[in-house]
Amino acid sequence: MVLAPTRTTASIGSSPLLGHNGGPPLEEKPRFANDWNYYCWRRAHRAAWKTPPREIALRRLRRAEELGMTYHEYTAIILDRGVFL
């Protein structure tokens, strides 16, 4: 019986962390800003953070204030986890 090789800590250290989707950093401009992947990533980021209709934005703001959070923090949790707190 042949066993498959196991991953060592050296190979794990070079890969992204669990749950990381491998996208570029959004805060700083990457070296390859004209890269196709960067374009797709920025486009998806803009679409996700597009301003929702007024009623939804007000409902999120009210709920965020009840929880002691900012609108941005509350919306980030919704977009990241898909869960309403």
Stockholm file with secondary structure:
# STOCKHOLM 1.0

chainA/1-85         MVLAPTRTTASIGSSPLLGHNGGPPLEEKPRFANDWNYYCWRRAHRAAWKTPPREIALRRLRRAEELGMTYHEYTAIILDRGVFL
#=GR chainA/1-85 SS CCCCCCCCHHHHHTSCCTTCCCCCCSSSCCTTTTCHHHHHHHHHHHHHTSCCCHHHHHHHHHHHHHHTCCHHHHHHHHHHHCCCC
#=GC SS_cons        CCCCCCCCHHHHHTSCCTTCCCCCCSSSCCTTTTCHHHHHHHHHHHHHTSCCCHHHHHHHHHHHHHHTCCHHHHHHHHHHHCCCC
//
